Amino acid sequence: MPVMSAKRTHTGAPVRVLVDAVAVAALPESGAARYCQALSPRLMAARSLDVLVLDRGGLSDLAAVPAATRIPFPMVQSSWSGPVDSALIQRVCDHYDIDVVLGSLWTTPLKTPLISIVQDMVAQLRDLAPMHPCDVEKDLALTYAARLLCPSEQTRDDVVSFYPERPPETVRVGHAGREEGRFEPVSQNRVEAFRQTQGLGDDYVLCLGAPCVPDPRESLATTLAAIGQIDFGPLDILCIGQVPEALREEAGVRVTFLDPGPGLDLAAAYSGAMALSFPVARAGAGLPVLDAMARGCPVITTTAGASDEIVKEAVEMVPADDPGALTAALSRLASEPCHRKGLIHRGKAWVREQDWHQTVEILIDMIHETATDPHDPEFHDEWTRLRTLQSRFL
């Protein structure tokens, strides 16, 4: 493979970057997908870069990306083979003389250097062995990538802990910023219509299951335990996302379950909630916290997640795995309107100050560093042989 990156950099030409929108296609509400959607058009504005995007299946969610910069590419299917996907990505890289690939989830070229966006390390922390081929491919991507971009210091620490052979300086942190058009409260009439449609009372607590958060049991189970201790009357719970069937059966009639999708008015769900209960031990980018605060929904979260490093006094903090503390926080929000209004005000003000500028600058630096790294033909030849062998048996 010709080492195009060094030649371009030395002649002053822009570094050519290929952004793989696999997360947008496979998990559109994930942190990795939202990073891809937010960062792609901002990277295109950088004069030192020439950015192309792998458009998997014609994605409407990439509306901010000019059509001329999109490269049609197959969607991830149930019969998807990672090694074959890698070979196809490399063919695109060779054809367009790509210097650096920016990917997430399962993205792995054969030779072109990779920067991967890491959403979280929840599976590794829970010692969950990779059973599905997709999980194996995620681990391979973390191993192959020249550099990793994490949404929080916590995720970075987790990556460094699980991959001690990786130089720590190759793992950087870039916090999420606000997304124009997404972070807007909705009218009271729209909230009332949503409540009536879903059969919810005036006061309900919002919880999120997968794919919105890493562990669908953690948030809902802790919230159920906390609300069971409240002595001023029952609260409705709205849980959006996928949860295990056993937990649905445990929850009883007080919980309304909704699946995320195009027909769900998620903005109204946030805007009408008394609070977002987000007691997760590992929260990745903490994007649900930003969503809630921007829409005037107070947030109760833990001191062990990514949220505590980014939102500070704008949320109600409780210790992880402490239903009693969560009960007290919910009770205070329900009984002290001034406290609730204060959280709403501080949350909206905090979100208005957040943007993607610093993360974009960090990522541009990572791209230039990766493009000028010494090429290791021996490693990439071995990697190509491995992936080619795998593809013959899958």
Buried (B, 14 or more C-beta within 10 A) or exposed (E): BEEBBBEBBEEEEBBBBBBBBBBBBBBBBBBBBBBBBBBBBBBBEBEBBBBBBBBBBEBEBBEEBEEEBBBEBEEBEEEBBBBBBBBBBBEBBBEBBBBBBBBBBBBBBBBBBBBBBBBBBBBBBEEEEBEEBBBBBBBBBBEBBBBBBBBBEBBBBBBBEEBEEBEEEBBBBBBBBBBEEBBEBBEEEBBEBBBEEBEBEEBBBBBBBBBBBBBBBBBBBBBBBBBEEBEEEEBBBBBBBBBBEEBBEBBEEEBBBBEBEEEBBBBBBBBBBBBBBBBBBBBBBBBBBBBBBBBBBBBBBBBBBBBBBBBEEBBBBBEBBBBEBBBBBBBEBBEEEEBBEBBBEBBBEBBEEBBBEEBBEBBBEBBBBBBBBEBEEEEBEEBBEBBBEBBEEE
